[in-house]
Amino acid sequence: MKPRVLGMILAGGQGSRLAPLTQKRSKPAVPFGSKYRIIDFAINNFINSGVFSIYVLTQYKAQSLTEHIQRGWRFGTFLSDYFITLVPAQMYRIEELGPVWYRGTADAVYQNMHLIDNYEADYVAIFSGDHIYKMNVEHMLQKHIETRADVTIAAYPMPQEQAHQFGVMHVDANWRVTDFLEKPKDPPSIPGQPGTSLTSMGNYIFSRRALEELLETNMGAGESGFDFGGDVIPRALSDGYNVMAYDFHRNPIPGQVGPNTYWRDVGTLDAYYEANMDLVSINPEFDIYNPEWTLRTSSEFSPPAKFVHESDGRKGQAFNTIMAGGAIISGGTVRDSILARNVRTHSYSLVESSVLFEDVEVGRHAHLRRCIVDKNVVIPPGTKIGLNLEEDRARGFTVTDNGVVVVPKGYTF
């Protein structure tokens, strides 16, 4: 019989380093690539891999994410095992503590073990909801089964100087994990590969029995650790469970030529901006146009994009740009940019290397360069943003280390 696989997406992150984009929404709900939300990539990975039973665990600032899932992600009611269901933190009563919120990634799953029991899962795929990547989960599951693993961790080689932000693993010749360090100050390198560390992507497949035992040991017995990386995985190693690493670079994506090497933790504004800008390059590293790996999102009934005016000095035109439905380029120029639904740029305006969210309006003669503009912002005529960073700071805009200017949602000039 085909194994029963339950998908659980951890989507409760605050995303404080992405502020002000996360001022009123969680990190997984942040828009990306013109028409998507960050969480869409985790959901698509499950669906494209044949995992159709999915719980999305939410906590912080969840309203925007809730509306996105409820409006755009549904299978219908005919097949009971096909569902995408939101699971908000419900403050279950913990012995001696009373009601508590999710205290960490592992605790979020522990408080919802009844969902795993009700589904009668054989395996539980627990994935992060705030990264940009494609992953064939079925292939990872087959490796988990073949190696008789209790836990399998998706692994990604990363420059050593960046690895301190993640869990770092040691593996043997068979990719069995021998040690796991959560966010070490001095990350060890891969033997024979100086300057590179093997990091955890925060994606796990557990055999159900092992998951139940480990969570009961860590949380049910009153242990203080509530995260998979910092607590449960080290416990699994010390207790003798079979913990395997899965080489993400060997993950096959239908329709994609070459190894699967793209994975981005867009946890900072600069990382988020650069990931968006990659999409408008001639040959982007992350291909959103692969027909064999469809990237779905919520359907919005917006009209087609439109370009108007064609006269000297007043042409509606765009170059190396991605636009969603309803965008109108009215006599202005857009270069190397990402435009979401219903963006409008007026005559003689210039938008360069920028990310504009829904319902942004750019006035006549305005000039934007290297900006991220959140929803519902009207840029007055003649306004310049991104050309003088001191003036931008004086307006109260966030300016990143790399000089990207972020205009918050609903900002009034």
C-alpha positions as CSV (number, residue, x, y, z in Angstrom):
1,M,0.0,0.0,0.0
2,K,1.1,3.5,-0.7
3,P,2.4,5.1,2.5
4,R,0.3,7.8,4.1
5,V,2.3,11.1,4.2
6,L,1.1,14.1,6.0
7,G,2.6,17.5,5.2
8,M,3.0,20.1,7.9
9,I,4.2,23.6,7.0
10,L,5.7,25.8,9.8
11,A,4.4,29.3,8.9
12,G,4.3,31.1,12.2
13,G,7.6,33.1,11.9
14,Q,7.6,36.8,12.8
15,G,10.3,37.7,10.2
16,S,11.5,40.6,12.3
17,R,14.5,41.1,9.9
18,L,12.1,41.7,7.1
19,A,10.5,44.7,8.8
20,P,8.7,46.9,7.7
21,L,7.4,44.3,5.2
22,T,6.4,42.1,8.2
23,Q,4.9,45.0,10.2
24,K,1.4,43.7,9.6
25,R,2.0,40.2,8.1
26,S,4.1,37.1,8.9
27,K,7.2,36.3,6.9
28,P,5.5,33.5,4.9
29,A,2.7,36.0,3.8
30,V,5.2,38.5,2.3
31,P,4.6,38.9,-1.5
32,F,7.3,37.7,-3.8
33,G,7.9,37.6,-7.6
34,S,4.9,39.8,-8.7
35,K,2.0,37.4,-7.9
36,Y,3.2,34.9,-5.2
37,R,3.5,34.8,-1.5
38,I,6.6,33.2,0.1
39,I,4.5,30.3,1.5
40,D,3.3,29.4,-2.0
41,F,6.6,27.6,-2.8
42,A,6.4,25.2,0.2
43,I,2.7,24.4,-0.7
44,N,3.7,23.9,-4.4
45,N,6.5,21.6,-3.4
46,F,4.1,19.3,-1.6
47,I,1.4,19.4,-4.2
48,N,3.8,18.8,-7.1
49,S,5.2,15.8,-5.1
50,G,1.9,14.2,-4.6
51,V,1.4,15.3,-0.9
52,F,-2.1,16.5,-0.8
53,S,-2.8,16.4,2.9
54,I,-1.3,19.6,4.3
55,Y,-1.6,21.5,7.6
56,V,-0.3,25.0,7.8
57,L,0.7,26.0,11.3
58,T,0.4,29.7,12.0
59,Q,0.9,32.0,14.9
60,Y,2.2,35.6,14.5
61,K,0.3,38.2,12.5
62,A,-1.6,35.5,10.6
63,Q,-4.5,37.4,9.1
64,S,-3.0,38.1,5.8
65,L,-1.7,34.5,5.5
66,T,-5.1,33.1,6.6
67,E,-6.9,35.1,3.9
68,H,-4.4,34.0,1.2
69,I,-4.8,30.3,2.1
70,Q,-8.6,30.4,2.5
71,R,-9.2,32.3,-0.8
72,G,-6.6,30.7,-3.0
73,W,-5.8,27.2,-1.8
74,R,-8.5,24.6,-1.8
75,F,-9.1,21.2,-3.3
76,G,-12.9,20.9,-2.9
77,T,-14.9,18.5,-0.7
78,F,-15.0,15.2,-2.6
79,L,-11.8,13.6,-1.3
80,S,-11.3,13.8,2.5
81,D,-7.6,13.2,2.3
82,Y,-7.0,16.2,0.0
83,F,-6.9,19.4,2.1
84,I,-4.9,22.5,3.0
85,T,-6.0,23.4,6.5
86,L,-4.8,26.3,8.7
87,V,-3.9,25.4,12.2
88,P,-3.5,28.6,14.4
89,A,-1.9,28.5,17.8
90,Q,-4.7,27.5,20.1
91,M,-3.1,27.7,23.5
92,Y,-3.5,24.1,24.5
93,R,-3.1,23.5,28.2
94,I,0.3,22.1,29.1
95,E,0.6,20.2,32.4
96,E,1.7,22.6,35.2
97,L,2.0,25.5,32.7
98,G,-1.6,26.1,31.7
99,P,-2.4,27.4,28.2
100,V,0.6,28.3,26.1
101,W,1.3,29.5,22.6
102,Y,3.6,27.6,20.3
103,R,7.0,27.8,22.1
104,G,9.1,26.7,19.1
105,T,9.0,24.6,15.9
106,A,8.9,21.3,17.6
107,D,6.3,22.4,20.2
108,A,4.0,23.6,17.4
109,V,3.9,20.0,16.1
110,Y,3.7,18.5,19.6
111,Q,0.6,20.6,20.3
112,N,-1.0,19.1,17.2
113,M,-0.1,15.5,17.5
114,H,-3.8,14.6,17.5
115,L,-3.9,15.7,13.8
116,I,-1.2,13.2,13.0
117,D,-3.0,10.5,14.9
118,N,-6.3,11.3,13.3
119,Y,-4.7,11.1,9.8
120,E,-3.0,7.8,10.7
121,A,0.2,9.0,9.0
122,D,3.1,6.7,8.3
123,Y,5.4,9.6,7.7
124,V,5.3,13.3,8.5
125,A,7.0,15.9,6.3
126,I,7.7,19.0,8.3
127,F,8.8,21.9,6.2
128,S,9.5,25.5,6.7
129,G,7.1,28.0,5.0
130,D,9.5,30.9,4.5
131,H,12.1,29.9,1.9
132,I,12.2,30.2,-1.9
133,Y,13.1,26.9,-3.7
134,K,11.7,23.9,-5.5
135,M,11.9,20.4,-4.0
136,N,10.6,17.0,-5.0
137,V,9.5,15.8,-1.6
138,E,8.7,12.3,-3.1
139,H,12.4,11.7,-3.9
140,M,13.4,12.7,-0.3
141,L,10.7,10.3,1.1
142,Q,12.0,7.4,-1.0
143,K,15.6,8.0,0.3
144,H,14.1,8.1,3.9
145,I,12.4,4.8,3.3
146,E,15.4,3.1,1.6
147,T,17.8,4.1,4.4
148,R,15.3,3.0,7.1
149,A,15.8,6.4,8.6
150,D,13.9,7.6,11.7
151,V,14.6,11.2,10.7
152,T,15.8,12.7,7.4
153,I,17.1,16.3,7.2
154,A,17.3,18.2,3.9
155,A,20.9,19.4,3.6
156,Y,22.4,22.3,1.7
157,P,26.1,23.1,1.4
158,M,26.7,26.8,2.2
159,P,29.7,29.2,2.5
160,Q,31.2,28.7,5.9
161,E,30.9,32.4,6.8
162,Q,27.1,32.3,6.4
163,A,26.5,28.9,8.1
164,H,26.2,30.3,11.6
165,Q,22.6,31.3,10.9
166,F,21.6,27.6,10.4
167,G,22.0,24.2,11.9
168,V,25.3,22.6,10.8
169,M,25.7,18.8,10.3
170,H,28.5,16.3,10.2
171,V,27.8,13.2,8.1
172,D,29.6,10.0,7.3
173,A,30.3,8.5,3.9
174,N,26.7,7.2,3.7
175,W,25.2,10.6,4.7
176,R,24.2,9.4,8.1
177,V,24.3,12.4,10.5
178,T,26.9,12.0,13.2
179,D,26.7,15.5,14.8
180,F,24.4,18.5,14.7
181,L,25.2,22.0,15.9
182,E,22.5,24.6,15.9
183,K,23.7,28.0,14.8
184,P,27.3,27.6,15.9
185,K,29.5,30.7,16.2
186,D,32.3,28.9,14.4
187,P,30.7,26.5,11.9
188,P,32.8,23.5,11.0
189,S,33.6,22.9,7.3
190,I,32.8,19.8,5.3
191,P,35.8,17.5,5.5
192,G,37.8,17.9,2.3
193,Q,35.8,21.1,1.4
194,P,37.3,24.0,3.3
195,G,35.1,27.1,3.4
196,T,31.9,25.1,3.0
197,S,29.5,23.8,5.7
198,L,26.6,21.4,5.4
199,T,23.6,23.2,6.7
200,S,20.0,22.2,7.5
201,M,17.3,23.6,5.4
202,G,14.8,23.2,8.2
203,N,12.9,20.5,6.2
204,Y,12.4,17.1,7.9
205,I,10.8,13.8,7.2
206,F,10.0,11.8,10.3
207,S,8.8,8.2,10.6
208,R,5.7,8.6,12.8
209,R,6.8,6.4,15.7
210,A,10.1,8.3,16.0
211,L,8.4,11.7,15.9
212,E,6.0,10.7,18.6
213,E,8.7,9.3,20.8
214,L,11.1,12.3,20.4
215,L,8.4,14.9,21.0
216,E,7.1,13.1,24.0
217,T,10.6,12.8,25.4
218,N,11.4,16.5,24.8
219,M,8.1,18.2,25.5
220,G,5.9,15.7,27.3
221,A,8.6,14.9,29.9
222,G,9.1,18.6,30.7
223,E,12.3,19.2,28.9
224,S,13.1,22.9,28.2
225,G,13.9,22.6,24.4
226,F,11.1,23.3,22.0
227,D,12.8,23.5,18.5
228,F,13.8,20.7,16.1
229,G,17.2,22.1,15.3
230,G,18.3,23.1,18.8
231,D,16.7,20.3,20.7
232,V,14.9,17.4,19.0
233,I,17.6,16.5,16.4
234,P,20.5,16.5,19.0
235,R,18.2,14.3,21.2
236,A,17.6,11.9,18.3
237,L,21.3,11.5,17.8
238,S,22.1,11.0,21.5
239,D,19.3,8.5,21.8
240,G,20.6,6.4,18.9
241,Y,17.9,7.1,16.3
242,N,18.9,6.7,12.6
243,V,19.2,10.3,11.4
244,M,20.1,10.8,7.8
245,A,21.0,13.8,5.7
246,Y,19.4,14.3,2.2
247,D,21.6,16.0,-0.4
248,F,19.3,18.7,-1.8
249,H,21.6,19.1,-4.9
250,R,20.6,15.6,-6.0
251,N,16.9,16.4,-5.8
252,P,15.4,15.9,-9.3
253,I,12.9,18.5,-10.6
254,P,10.9,17.4,-13.7
255,G,11.6,19.7,-16.7
256,Q,14.7,21.2,-15.1
257,V,18.1,20.6,-16.6
258,G,21.1,20.3,-14.2
259,P,21.3,20.0,-10.5
260,N,18.8,21.5,-8.1
261,T,20.9,24.1,-6.4
262,Y,18.6,27.1,-5.7
263,W,17.5,27.6,-2.1
264,R,17.1,31.1,-0.5
265,D,16.3,32.1,3.0
266,V,14.9,35.5,2.2
267,G,15.2,36.5,5.9
268,T,16.7,39.9,5.3
269,L,15.6,42.8,3.2
270,D,18.7,42.6,1.0
271,A,18.3,38.9,0.5
272,Y,14.7,39.3,-0.3
273,Y,15.5,42.1,-2.8
274,E,18.2,40.1,-4.5
275,A,16.0,37.1,-4.9
276,N,13.3,39.2,-6.6
277,M,15.9,40.8,-8.9
278,D,17.2,37.4,-10.0
279,L,13.8,36.7,-11.5
280,V,14.1,39.5,-14.1
281,S,17.6,38.5,-15.3
282,I,17.9,37.0,-18.8
283,N,18.5,33.4,-17.5
284,P,17.3,33.5,-13.9
285,E,18.7,30.8,-11.5
286,F,15.2,30.2,-10.2
287,D,12.9,29.4,-13.2
288,I,9.2,30.2,-12.5
289,Y,8.2,29.2,-16.1
290,N,8.8,25.5,-16.0
291,P,5.6,23.9,-17.2
292,E,6.5,20.5,-15.6
293,W,6.7,22.1,-12.1
294,T,3.7,24.4,-12.0
295,L,3.9,27.3,-9.4
296,R,0.4,28.0,-8.3
297,T,-1.0,30.8,-6.2
298,S,-4.3,32.3,-5.4
299,S,-6.4,33.4,-8.4
300,E,-7.2,37.0,-8.7
301,F,-9.7,38.2,-11.2
302,S,-7.7,41.2,-12.5
303,P,-7.6,42.5,-16.1
304,P,-4.6,42.1,-18.4
305,A,-1.5,44.3,-18.0
306,K,-1.5,47.3,-20.4
307,F,0.9,49.7,-22.0
308,V,-0.4,53.0,-23.3
309,H,1.0,56.1,-25.1
310,E,3.5,56.1,-27.9
311,S,5.0,59.5,-28.7
312,D,8.4,61.1,-28.3
313,G,9.3,61.2,-24.7
314,R,6.1,59.6,-23.6
315,K,6.0,55.9,-24.2
316,G,4.6,53.2,-22.0
317,Q,7.4,50.7,-22.0
318,A,9.1,48.0,-19.8
319,F,12.4,46.1,-20.1
320,N,13.5,43.0,-18.2
321,T,10.4,43.3,-16.0
322,I,7.8,40.9,-14.6
323,M,4.2,42.3,-14.2
324,A,1.0,40.8,-12.9
325,G,-2.5,41.4,-14.1
326,G,-4.0,44.8,-13.9
327,A,-0.7,46.7,-14.2
328,I,-0.8,49.8,-16.4
329,I,2.3,51.4,-17.7
330,S,0.9,54.8,-18.8
331,G,3.6,56.7,-20.7
332,G,6.3,55.8,-18.2
333,T,9.4,53.5,-18.3
334,V,10.0,50.5,-16.1
335,R,13.4,48.6,-16.1
336,D,14.6,45.5,-14.3
337,S,11.6,45.5,-11.9
338,I,8.9,43.4,-10.4
339,L,5.3,44.8,-10.5
340,A,2.4,43.2,-8.6
341,R,-1.3,43.4,-9.5
342,N,-2.9,46.8,-10.3
343,V,0.3,48.8,-10.2
344,R,0.1,52.0,-12.3
345,T,2.9,54.2,-13.5
346,H,2.1,57.6,-15.0
347,S,3.6,59.5,-17.8
348,Y,7.3,60.4,-17.7
349,S,7.9,58.3,-14.6
350,L,10.9,56.0,-14.3
351,V,11.0,52.9,-12.2
352,E,14.4,51.1,-12.1
353,S,15.4,47.9,-10.3
354,S,12.4,48.1,-7.9
355,V,9.8,45.8,-6.4
356,L,6.3,47.3,-6.3
357,F,3.5,45.6,-4.4
358,E,-0.2,45.7,-5.2
359,D,-2.0,48.9,-5.8
360,V,1.0,51.1,-5.9
361,E,0.7,54.3,-8.0
362,V,3.7,56.2,-9.4
363,G,3.0,59.8,-10.3
364,R,4.2,61.8,-13.3
365,H,7.9,62.5,-13.4
366,A,8.6,60.4,-10.3
367,H,11.8,58.4,-10.3
368,L,12.3,55.2,-8.2
369,R,15.6,53.3,-8.1
370,R,16.4,50.2,-6.0
371,C,13.2,50.4,-4.0
372,I,10.7,48.0,-2.4
373,V,7.3,49.8,-2.1
374,D,4.6,48.0,-0.1
375,K,0.9,47.9,-0.9
376,N,-1.4,50.9,-1.2
377,V,1.2,53.6,-1.6
378,V,0.7,56.6,-3.9
379,I,4.0,58.2,-5.0
380,P,3.3,61.9,-5.7
381,P,4.4,63.5,-9.0
382,G,8.0,64.4,-9.2
383,T,9.0,62.3,-6.1
384,K,12.5,60.7,-6.1
385,I,13.2,57.7,-4.0
386,G,16.5,55.8,-4.0
387,L,18.5,58.6,-5.4
388,N,19.4,60.3,-2.2
389,L,19.5,57.9,0.7
390,E,19.9,60.6,3.4
391,E,16.6,62.2,2.2
392,D,15.0,58.8,2.2
393,R,16.1,58.1,5.8
394,A,14.7,61.6,6.8
395,R,11.3,60.6,5.4
396,G,11.4,57.6,7.7
397,F,12.0,54.9,5.1
398,T,14.1,51.9,5.9
399,V,17.5,51.9,4.0
400,T,19.3,48.6,4.0
401,D,23.1,48.0,4.2
402,N,23.1,47.6,0.4
403,G,21.2,50.8,-0.2
404,V,17.7,49.4,-0.9
405,V,15.0,51.8,0.2
406,V,11.8,50.3,1.7
407,V,8.5,52.3,1.7
408,P,6.1,50.8,4.2
409,K,2.5,49.7,3.5
410,G,0.0,52.6,3.2
411,Y,2.7,55.3,3.6
412,T,1.3,58.8,3.1
413,F,3.6,61.5,1.7
